[in-house]
Each structure stands twice: as C-alpha cells, then as structure tokens.
Amino acid sequence: MTMTTAANAPATGVWEISIYEAIGGRAALTAAVDNFYGRLLADPELALFFPGGVGVRHRAYVVTILGEALGGPERYRGPAVTSAHRGLGIGDAHFDRAAAHLAVTLSELGVSRHLADHIVATVAGLRPAVVTA
C-alpha cells in the first residue's frame, strides 16, 4: 500500500490536515505497522524481543497509539507503555535501531521525508517509556 502525502494548500487560503490524514489514516498506519514489525522480526538484534512474534492485538495497540499521537481520531486505551516495556531490557541502541527501521518503512511506503521525520520524532518521545536498560 502506498501512503499519500499532504496535498498542496488551496491558493485561496490555508488548508491544514493532521499527519494522520496526510499519510492516509488508519489503513496507512496499519500497513506501516505491519511493514515495521516485519523489519523488526527480521532483525536478529531486535527479533529477540518478540519470541512469539507480534500478535494482532499488539499491532492494533501500536496503530492506535500512533494514530492518536499523529492527530487522528484514535484513542489509546491499552496497557501503559512504560509497564508494557518494563523488564524487557530495551536499551538506547535497540530503540535507535527500531527508529531506523521505522524511517525506512515510511520511506518505502512513500511518506515524504518531512512527514516521516515528524513521525519518527513523535515516536522518539516514547523513548523514556520504552528504554528500560
């Protein structure tokens, strides 16, 4: 699935849409999350954090939390991110490696560099909740 990027503002005024809308909404986020986890599971250093794979519920949580963070109508009601990652031993290097996979995922799906950088920066805000080592 190819994600869309924000259209140009109309000549008559300012037109603003959320990043969620600009990339194509829930369907685009779902495609991105699926691609992203495919990359994480193929990465020998990161796959260790997912010994049983990544289930549908986990992916749905990630789509929802990202959807909310990117200005969509999503409202995350899952487990606290901090408690979900506690004790996993995720370090800064792991987080950085996952962020690089996210950037490649977004690029592959056609998200403009400007939007992708913003999305990666938004996700970087989760570092204190995810990094436990």
DOBARO-236270 format. One record per residue: chain; x, y, z of N, C-alpha, C, O, CB in turn; residue in one letter; residue number from 1. Coordinates in nm, 2 decimals. Last residue first. Glycine has a CB too. Layout:
residues N
A  X  Y  Z  X  Y  Z  X  Y  Z  X  Y  Z  X  Y  Z  a  NUM
...
//
This chain:
residues 133
A  1.68  -0.04  2.98  1.81  -0.09  3.02  1.91  0.02  3.02  2.03  0.00  3.05  1.86  -0.20  2.92  a  133
A  1.44  0.06  2.89  1.45  0.01  3.03  1.58  -0.03  3.08  1.60  -0.07  3.19  1.34  -0.09  3.05  t  132
A  1.27  0.25  2.67  1.40  0.21  2.71  1.41  0.18  2.86  1.38  0.27  2.94  1.51  0.32  2.67  v  131
A  1.00  0.34  2.69  1.03  0.21  2.62  1.17  0.16  2.66  1.19  0.04  2.69  1.03  0.23  2.47  v  130
A  0.97  0.58  2.80  0.88  0.48  2.84  0.92  0.34  2.79  0.88  0.24  2.85  0.74  0.51  2.79  a  129
A  1.16  0.74  2.68  1.17  0.72  2.82  1.08  0.61  2.87  1.11  0.55  2.98  1.14  0.85  2.89  p  128
A  1.07  0.73  2.40  1.20  0.67  2.44  1.20  0.64  2.60  1.23  0.53  2.64  1.31  0.75  2.40  r  127
A  0.86  0.86  2.29  0.83  0.74  2.37  0.96  0.68  2.43  0.94  0.58  2.51  0.76  0.64  2.29  l  126
A  0.96  1.05  2.12  0.91  1.09  2.25  0.87  0.98  2.35  0.86  1.00  2.47  0.79  1.18  2.23  g  125
A  1.00  0.91  1.89  1.12  0.93  1.98  1.07  0.98  2.12  1.14  0.96  2.22  1.22  1.03  1.92  a  124
A  0.76  0.95  1.77  0.78  0.82  1.83  0.90  0.83  1.92  0.90  0.76  2.03  0.81  0.71  1.72  v  123
A  0.81  1.21  1.67  0.69  1.18  1.76  0.72  1.05  1.84  0.70  1.04  1.96  0.56  1.17  1.69  t  122
A  1.02  1.16  1.50  1.04  1.25  1.62  0.93  1.23  1.72  0.95  1.23  1.84  1.04  1.39  1.57  a  121
A  0.89  1.01  1.31  1.00  0.95  1.38  1.02  1.03  1.51  1.05  0.97  1.62  1.13  0.94  1.30  v  120
A  0.71  1.20  1.21  0.66  1.08  1.27  0.77  1.01  1.36  0.74  0.97  1.47  0.61  0.98  1.16  i  119
A  0.89  1.39  1.10  0.80  1.43  1.21  0.74  1.31  1.29  0.74  1.30  1.41  0.68  1.51  1.16  h  118
A  1.01  1.24  0.90  1.09  1.29  1.01  1.00  1.33  1.13  1.04  1.31  1.25  1.17  1.42  0.96  d  117
A  0.78  1.20  0.74  0.85  1.08  0.81  0.93  1.13  0.92  0.93  1.07  1.03  0.94  1.01  0.70  a  116
A  0.73  1.46  0.65  0.63  1.39  0.74  0.70  1.27  0.81  0.67  1.25  0.93  0.51  1.34  0.65  l  115
A  0.97  1.50  0.50  0.93  1.59  0.61  0.83  1.53  0.70  0.84  1.54  0.83  0.86  1.72  0.54  h  114
A  0.97  1.29  0.32  1.08  1.30  0.42  1.04  1.39  0.53  1.06  1.36  0.65  1.21  1.35  0.36  r  113
A  0.65  1.14  0.26  0.75  1.24  0.23  0.85  1.25  0.35  0.82  1.22  0.46  0.69  1.38  0.21  s  112
A  0.60  0.80  0.22  0.58  0.91  0.30  0.69  1.01  0.28  0.81  0.98  0.27  0.57  0.87  0.45  v  111
A  0.63  0.56  0.08  0.61  0.68  0.00  0.57  0.80  0.09  0.53  0.90  0.03  0.50  0.66  -0.09  g  110
A  0.71  0.33  0.19  0.56  0.35  0.17  0.53  0.48  0.11  0.41  0.51  0.09  0.49  0.33  0.30  l  109
A  0.98  0.37  0.23  0.93  0.27  0.13  0.79  0.28  0.10  0.74  0.25  -0.01  0.96  0.13  0.19  e  108
A  0.97  0.56  0.44  1.02  0.59  0.30  0.97  0.50  0.20  0.93  0.54  0.09  1.18  0.59  0.31  s  107
A  0.87  0.40  0.64  0.79  0.52  0.60  0.84  0.56  0.46  0.76  0.60  0.37  0.81  0.64  0.69  l  106
A  1.08  0.21  0.67  0.94  0.17  0.64  0.86  0.29  0.58  0.80  0.27  0.48  0.87  0.12  0.77  t  105
A  1.29  0.38  0.74  1.30  0.30  0.62  1.16  0.26  0.57  1.12  0.27  0.46  1.39  0.18  0.63  v  104
A  1.20  0.46  1.00  1.23  0.56  0.89  1.23  0.49  0.75  1.18  0.55  0.66  1.36  0.63  0.92  a  103
A  1.18  0.22  1.13  1.06  0.30  1.11  1.08  0.40  1.00  1.00  0.41  0.91  1.02  0.37  1.24  l  102
A  1.45  0.15  1.14  1.36  0.06  1.07  1.23  0.14  1.04  1.17  0.12  0.93  1.33  -0.07  1.15  h  101
A  1.54  0.35  1.31  1.59  0.35  1.18  1.50  0.26  1.09  1.48  0.29  0.97  1.73  0.29  1.18  a  100
A  1.40  0.28  1.54  1.37  0.40  1.48  1.42  0.41  1.34  1.35  0.46  1.25  1.42  0.52  1.56  a  99
A  1.54  0.04  1.60  1.40  0.03  1.57  1.35  0.16  1.50  1.28  0.16  1.40  1.31  0.01  1.69  a  98
A  1.79  0.16  1.67  1.78  0.06  1.56  1.63  0.05  1.51  1.61  0.04  1.39  1.83  -0.08  1.60  r  97
A  1.72  0.31  1.89  1.77  0.37  1.77  1.76  0.28  1.65  1.72  0.33  1.54  1.91  0.42  1.80  d  96
A  1.65  0.10  2.07  1.55  0.20  2.03  1.59  0.27  1.90  1.51  0.29  1.81  1.53  0.30  2.14  f  95
A  1.89  -0.03  2.09  1.78  -0.10  2.04  1.67  0.00  1.99  1.62  -0.02  1.88  1.71  -0.20  2.14  h  94
A  2.04  0.17  2.21  2.08  0.12  2.08  1.97  0.05  2.02  1.95  0.06  1.89  2.20  0.03  2.10  a  93
A  1.91  0.20  2.46  1.90  0.31  2.36  1.94  0.26  2.22  1.88  0.31  2.12  2.00  0.42  2.41  d  92
A  1.75  -0.12  2.53  1.84  -0.01  2.55  1.83  0.09  2.44  1.75  0.08  2.35  1.98  -0.07  2.55  g  91
A  1.53  -0.33  2.70  1.54  -0.25  2.58  1.64  -0.13  2.61  1.61  -0.05  2.70  1.41  -0.20  2.52  i  90
A  1.45  -0.51  2.90  1.59  -0.48  2.87  1.62  -0.41  2.74  1.73  -0.42  2.68  1.67  -0.61  2.87  g  89
A  1.20  -0.56  2.99  1.24  -0.62  2.87  1.39  -0.60  2.83  1.44  -0.67  2.74  1.16  -0.56  2.75  l  88
A  1.12  -0.43  3.22  1.19  -0.55  3.23  1.23  -0.62  3.10  1.28  -0.73  3.11  1.10  -0.65  3.31  g  87
A  0.85  -0.26  3.07  0.93  -0.28  3.19  0.99  -0.42  3.19  0.92  -0.52  3.16  0.85  -0.25  3.31  r  86
A  0.67  -0.23  2.87  0.81  -0.25  2.83  0.90  -0.27  2.95  1.02  -0.30  2.93  0.86  -0.13  2.75  h  85
A  0.43  -0.19  2.99  0.43  -0.29  2.89  0.58  -0.33  2.85  0.61  -0.44  2.80  0.36  -0.25  2.77  a  84
A  0.48  0.03  3.16  0.46  -0.10  3.22  0.47  -0.22  3.12  0.52  -0.32  3.15  0.33  -0.12  3.30  s  83
A  0.49  0.23  2.95  0.60  0.20  3.05  0.59  0.07  3.11  0.69  -0.01  3.11  0.60  0.31  3.16  t  82
A  0.24  0.22  2.83  0.36  0.19  2.75  0.48  0.16  2.85  0.55  0.06  2.82  0.40  0.31  2.66  v  81
A  -0.03  0.07  2.99  0.06  0.18  2.99  0.19  0.14  2.92  0.24  0.03  2.94  0.09  0.22  3.14  a  80
A  -0.26  -0.11  2.76  -0.17  -0.10  2.88  -0.07  0.02  2.87  -0.04  0.06  2.76  -0.09  -0.23  2.89  p  79
A  -0.50  0.10  2.58  -0.43  -0.03  2.61  -0.34  -0.01  2.74  -0.36  0.09  2.81  -0.34  -0.07  2.49  g  78
A  -0.63  0.30  2.46  -0.68  0.26  2.59  -0.62  0.12  2.63  -0.67  0.05  2.71  -0.83  0.24  2.58  r  77
A  -0.60  0.57  2.25  -0.54  0.45  2.30  -0.59  0.42  2.44  -0.59  0.51  2.53  -0.38  0.48  2.31  y  76
A  -0.81  0.67  2.00  -0.78  0.69  2.14  -0.73  0.56  2.20  -0.80  0.46  2.21  -0.92  0.74  2.21  r  75
A  -0.81  0.82  1.68  -0.78  0.71  1.76  -0.77  0.75  1.91  -0.72  0.86  1.93  -0.65  0.64  1.71  e  74
A  -0.84  1.03  1.50  -0.94  1.01  1.59  -0.92  0.89  1.69  -1.00  0.87  1.78  -1.07  0.99  1.52  p  73
A  -0.50  1.17  1.47  -0.62  1.10  1.42  -0.72  1.09  1.53  -0.71  1.13  1.64  -0.58  0.97  1.37  g  72
A  -0.26  1.28  1.55  -0.37  1.37  1.53  -0.50  1.31  1.47  -0.59  1.37  1.43  -0.33  1.48  1.44  g  71
A  -0.06  1.11  1.61  -0.04  1.19  1.49  -0.17  1.27  1.45  -0.18  1.31  1.34  -0.01  1.09  1.37  l  70
A  -0.13  0.99  1.85  -0.02  1.08  1.85  -0.01  1.17  1.72  0.05  1.28  1.73  0.11  1.00  1.87  a  69
A  -0.34  0.82  1.75  -0.37  0.93  1.84  -0.26  1.04  1.84  -0.28  1.16  1.84  -0.39  0.88  1.98  e  68
A  -0.19  0.65  1.59  -0.30  0.73  1.53  -0.33  0.85  1.62  -0.36  0.96  1.57  -0.42  0.64  1.52  g  67
A  -0.02  0.53  1.78  0.04  0.62  1.67  -0.07  0.71  1.61  -0.05  0.83  1.59  0.11  0.54  1.56  l  66
A  -0.21  0.39  1.92  -0.13  0.49  1.99  -0.06  0.59  1.89  -0.05  0.71  1.92  -0.02  0.42  2.08  i  65
A  -0.31  0.22  1.71  -0.40  0.32  1.79  -0.31  0.43  1.86  -0.35  0.54  1.85  -0.48  0.24  1.89  t  64
A  -0.09  0.07  1.63  -0.16  0.16  1.53  -0.25  0.26  1.60  -0.25  0.38  1.56  -0.26  0.07  1.44  v  63
A  -0.04  -0.05  1.87  0.06  0.04  1.81  0.00  0.13  1.71  0.02  0.25  1.71  0.18  -0.04  1.75  v  62
A  -0.26  -0.21  1.91  -0.23  -0.11  2.01  -0.13  -0.01  1.95  -0.15  0.11  1.97  -0.16  -0.18  2.13  y  61
A  -0.24  -0.37  1.68  -0.36  -0.28  1.70  -0.33  -0.17  1.80  -0.36  -0.06  1.78  -0.49  -0.36  1.73  a  60
A  -0.02  -0.52  1.75  -0.01  -0.44  1.63  -0.13  -0.33  1.64  -0.11  -0.21  1.61  -0.03  -0.52  1.50  r  59
A  -0.12  -0.66  1.97  -0.01  -0.57  1.99  0.00  -0.47  1.87  0.02  -0.36  1.89  0.12  -0.66  1.99  h  58
A  -0.33  -0.81  1.84  -0.36  -0.72  1.95  -0.25  -0.61  1.97  -0.27  -0.49  1.98  -0.39  -0.79  2.08  r  57
A  -0.18  -0.98  1.67  -0.28  -0.88  1.62  -0.31  -0.77  1.72  -0.32  -0.65  1.69  -0.41  -0.95  1.57  v  56
A  0.16  -1.02  1.78  0.02  -1.06  1.75  -0.06  -0.94  1.70  -0.02  -0.83  1.70  -0.04  -1.11  1.88  g  55
A  0.46  -1.10  1.67  0.39  -0.98  1.71  0.24  -1.01  1.67  0.21  -1.01  1.56  0.45  -0.85  1.64  v  54
A  0.66  -1.37  1.82  0.61  -1.29  1.71  0.54  -1.17  1.76  0.55  -1.14  1.88  0.52  -1.37  1.61  g  53
A  0.76  -1.48  2.04  0.64  -1.54  1.99  0.58  -1.46  1.87  0.47  -1.49  1.83  0.54  -1.55  2.10  g  52
A  0.98  -1.31  2.09  1.00  -1.46  2.07  0.88  -1.53  2.02  0.89  -1.63  1.95  1.04  -1.52  2.20  p  51
A  1.07  -1.03  2.06  0.94  -1.09  2.01  0.95  -1.24  1.99  0.93  -1.28  1.88  0.90  -1.01  1.89  f  50
A  1.33  -0.97  2.11  1.23  -0.91  2.20  1.09  -0.96  2.17  0.99  -0.93  2.24  1.23  -0.75  2.19  f  49
A  1.47  -1.08  1.91  1.48  -1.14  2.04  1.37  -1.09  2.14  1.34  -1.15  2.23  1.62  -1.12  2.10  l  48
A  1.46  -0.90  1.70  1.37  -1.01  1.70  1.37  -1.08  1.83  1.26  -1.14  1.87  1.40  -1.12  1.59  a  47
A  1.68  -0.73  1.72  1.55  -0.69  1.77  1.45  -0.80  1.78  1.36  -0.80  1.86  1.50  -0.58  1.69  l  46
A  1.90  -0.86  1.60  1.91  -0.80  1.74  1.78  -0.76  1.80  1.77  -0.75  1.92  2.00  -0.67  1.72  e  45
A  1.81  -0.96  1.36  1.85  -1.05  1.46  1.86  -0.99  1.60  1.85  -1.06  1.70  1.98  -1.12  1.42  p  44
A  1.52  -0.86  1.20  1.65  -0.80  1.25  1.69  -0.89  1.37  1.62  -0.90  1.47  1.63  -0.65  1.30  d  43
A  1.28  -0.95  1.14  1.38  -0.99  1.05  1.52  -0.95  1.10  1.62  -0.99  1.05  1.36  -0.94  0.91  a  42
A  1.12  -0.81  1.32  1.13  -0.96  1.33  1.24  -1.02  1.24  1.29  -1.12  1.27  0.99  -1.02  1.29  l  41
A  1.14  -0.55  1.21  1.19  -0.59  1.35  1.21  -0.74  1.37  1.31  -0.78  1.42  1.10  -0.53  1.46  l  40
A  1.01  -0.59  0.96  1.15  -0.55  0.97  1.21  -0.59  1.11  1.32  -0.64  1.12  1.17  -0.40  0.95  r  39
A  0.75  -0.64  1.05  0.82  -0.74  0.96  0.97  -0.71  0.97  1.05  -0.81  0.97  0.77  -0.73  0.82  g  38
A  0.70  -0.41  1.18  0.72  -0.53  1.26  0.78  -0.64  1.18  0.86  -0.72  1.23  0.59  -0.58  1.32  y  37
A  0.68  -0.24  0.95  0.77  -0.21  1.06  0.80  -0.34  1.14  0.92  -0.37  1.16  0.72  -0.10  1.15  f  36
A  0.46  -0.35  0.81  0.59  -0.34  0.75  0.70  -0.33  0.86  0.80  -0.40  0.85  0.60  -0.23  0.65  n  35
A  0.26  -0.30  1.01  0.29  -0.44  0.96  0.43  -0.45  0.89  0.50  -0.54  0.92  0.18  -0.48  0.85  d  34
A  0.27  -0.02  1.02  0.30  -0.11  1.14  0.33  -0.25  1.10  0.43  -0.31  1.15  0.18  -0.11  1.24  v  33
A  0.19  0.05  0.76  0.32  0.09  0.82  0.36  0.00  0.93  0.48  -0.04  0.94  0.32  0.24  0.86  a  32
A  -0.07  -0.05  0.75  0.03  -0.10  0.66  0.17  -0.07  0.71  0.27  -0.15  0.70  0.01  -0.04  0.52  a  31
A  -0.18  0.11  0.95  -0.18  -0.04  0.97  -0.07  -0.10  0.87  0.00  -0.19  0.91  -0.32  -0.10  0.94  t  30
A  -0.16  0.36  0.84  -0.08  0.33  0.96  -0.07  0.18  0.98  0.03  0.12  1.03  -0.15  0.39  1.09  l  29
A  -0.33  0.33  0.63  -0.19  0.35  0.60  -0.11  0.32  0.72  0.00  0.26  0.71  -0.17  0.50  0.56  a  28
A  -0.57  0.29  0.76  -0.53  0.19  0.67  -0.38  0.21  0.64  -0.30  0.11  0.64  -0.60  0.20  0.54  a  27
A  -0.60  0.53  0.91  -0.58  0.41  0.98  -0.52  0.30  0.89  -0.43  0.22  0.92  -0.70  0.36  1.04  r  26
A  -0.45  0.79  0.70  -0.53  0.74  0.80  -0.50  0.60  0.85  -0.38  0.55  0.84  -0.67  0.73  0.75  g  25
A  -0.27  0.90  0.51  -0.37  0.80  0.47  -0.45  0.74  0.57  -0.52  0.64  0.54  -0.31  0.70  0.39  g  24
A  -0.10  1.10  0.58  -0.04  0.97  0.54  -0.14  0.87  0.49  -0.10  0.76  0.44  0.04  0.92  0.65  i  23
A  -0.28  1.30  0.65  -0.18  1.33  0.54  -0.12  1.20  0.49  -0.09  1.18  0.37  -0.08  1.42  0.58  a  22
A  -0.41  1.21  0.87  -0.48  1.22  0.75  -0.39  1.23  0.63  -0.41  1.17  0.52  -0.58  1.35  0.75  e  21
A  -0.19  1.23  1.05  -0.27  1.10  1.04  -0.34  1.10  0.90  -0.34  1.01  0.83  -0.37  1.09  1.16  y  20
A  -0.13  1.49  1.05  -0.04  1.40  0.99  -0.11  1.26  0.96  -0.08  1.20  0.86  0.09  1.38  1.07  i  19
A  -0.43  1.68  0.96  -0.34  1.61  1.06  -0.24  1.52  0.98  -0.26  1.49  0.87  -0.42  1.53  1.16  s  18
A  -0.44  1.97  0.76  -0.49  1.84  0.79  -0.38  1.77  0.89  -0.27  1.82  0.89  -0.51  1.75  0.67  i  17
A  -0.52  2.29  0.65  -0.45  2.21  0.74  -0.52  2.07  0.76  -0.64  2.07  0.78  -0.42  2.28  0.87  e  16
A  -0.49  2.54  0.43  -0.56  2.42  0.45  -0.47  2.33  0.54  -0.36  2.30  0.50  -0.59  2.35  0.31  w  15
A  -0.53  2.88  0.37  -0.45  2.78  0.44  -0.54  2.66  0.46  -0.66  2.67  0.50  -0.40  2.83  0.58  v  14
A  -0.63  3.00  0.04  -0.62  3.01  0.19  -0.54  2.89  0.24  -0.48  2.81  0.17  -0.75  3.01  0.26  g  13
A  -0.64  2.98  -0.23  -0.72  3.09  -0.17  -0.71  3.09  -0.01  -0.76  3.18  0.05  -0.87  3.06  -0.20  t  12
A  -0.50  2.77  -0.32  -0.45  2.90  -0.35  -0.52  3.01  -0.27  -0.47  3.12  -0.25  -0.45  2.93  -0.50  a  11
A  -0.48  2.50  -0.08  -0.55  2.58  -0.19  -0.50  2.72  -0.20  -0.45  2.78  -0.10  -0.70  2.58  -0.16  p  10
A  -0.17  2.33  -0.03  -0.28  2.41  0.02  -0.35  2.48  -0.09  -0.28  2.52  -0.19  -0.23  2.52  0.12  a  9
A  -0.12  2.01  -0.17  -0.08  2.15  -0.16  -0.20  2.23  -0.10  -0.32  2.19  -0.13  -0.04  2.21  -0.30  n  8
A  -0.17  1.72  0.04  -0.18  1.79  -0.08  -0.14  1.94  -0.06  -0.13  1.98  0.05  -0.33  1.78  -0.14  a  7
A  0.05  1.50  0.22  -0.04  1.62  0.22  -0.05  1.68  0.08  0.06  1.70  0.02  0.00  1.72  0.33  a  6
A  0.07  1.17  0.07  0.12  1.28  0.14  0.03  1.40  0.13  -0.07  1.40  0.05  0.26  1.32  0.09  t  5
A  -0.03  0.83  0.11  -0.03  0.96  0.04  0.03  1.06  0.13  0.05  1.05  0.25  -0.18  1.00  0.01  t  4
A  0.13  0.51  0.08  0.07  0.62  0.16  0.07  0.75  0.08  0.15  0.77  -0.01  0.15  0.64  0.29  m  3
A  0.06  0.22  -0.08  0.13  0.34  -0.09  0.06  0.45  -0.01  -0.06  0.46  -0.02  0.15  0.39  -0.23  t  2
A  0.08  -0.12  0.00  0.00  0.00  0.00  0.09  0.12  0.00  0.19  0.13  0.08  -0.10  0.00  0.12  m  1
//
